[in-house]
Each structure stands twice: as C-alpha cells, then as structure tokens.
Amino acid sequence: MAHLVVARARTPQELGALVRAVRSEKGWQQADLAELTQVSRMTISRWERGEDVGTHTMLRALSECGYSLAVAPKFTRLEPVE
C-alpha cells in the first residue's frame, strides 16, 4: 500500500515551491520535467515561481512526478486512513 503524502498549497507560489521540492526529490532538473511534460524549461521555471502555466501543464507535471491533485474546502482537516 502506498503512503499518502498530503501537502497543502494555498497560493500559486506555494504550489510552485511544492513542485520544485518534488522535482528535486526525484533528482530531476527543470529540463527533465519539461521534457517529460512536453513543455519548455522556462514553463517549469515560471510555474515554480508561482506564475500561471495552465491547468493542463500543472496536472501533467504533477502526474509525471507521481502525484495527483486533490481539492478540499479551505480549513478541511485531512487525516490518514490506515
């Protein structure tokens, strides 16, 4: 069973920082993720800085990193289920 890792991002800048952390955790450069998602390295750079890159790019990049996006109401308390 896979472990659930929950990370919260409330702003585009926080989401970009999470992407940077996930990418770095895998040992990938921006160019590596860009190639996997078929976008330019500059697109990945813009996203990691919190700039808009489009929802389809964001979802594709997260998927390539092995993550998916879940949306929850603000102030929701998420608890792991064993």
N, C-alpha and C positions, 0 to 999 in steps of 0.2 A: 504494500500500500504506500502510495506517495505521501510525503508530508506536505501539509498545506502551509504555505508561507503567505501571510497577508501583509501587504504594505499599503499604506494609505497616502494618497496624494490629493491635496485639495486645490492645488494651483497647477498651471502648466509647468511652472518652474520645478515644483516638487515631482511631477511626473517625469520631467526630463532628467532630474537627478536620479530617480529610480532606474530609468533606462540606462543611464551611464553606469550605475552600480552593477546592474545585471550583466551588461555587456562586458564590463571589466572583470566581473567574477568568472566569466567564461574565458577570459584571456583574449578577447577579441578587440581589435582596433575598430574605429569607426568605419573604415573601409571594408572590413569583413562583414559587418552588419549591413552596410549599404549594398554590398554585392548580393547577399542573401535575400534582401528585400527589393532588389532591383531599383534602387534609388541612388542618388549621388551621395558622396560622403558629406557634402555640405548640408544635405537634407537631414542627415543624422545629427550633425553638429548643431543645426538650428533647433532641432527637437530637444536635444539635451540642454540647450539654453532656455527652453521654455517657449520657443516660438511655435507658431502654427505650422504643422506639416500635413494636415489632413487625417481624418479618422482612418481611412483605409491603410495608410502608411503606418500609423501608430499600431493598429491591430496586427498587421503583417509582421512588424518588427518585434512586438511582444511575443507573438506566436513563434517566430524563429528562435527567440531566446528561451523558449519553453514555458512561457507564461500565457495566461489568458486574463482578460479584463472582466471584473465583476463590478457592478454598480450597486451601491447601497444608499439608503437615505442617510442624510447627514446625521451624525451623532449615534448611528447604529453601533451597537456593541456586538462584535463578531467573536464567537467562541468556537474553538476547535471541537470537533466531534470525534471520539475515539472508537 
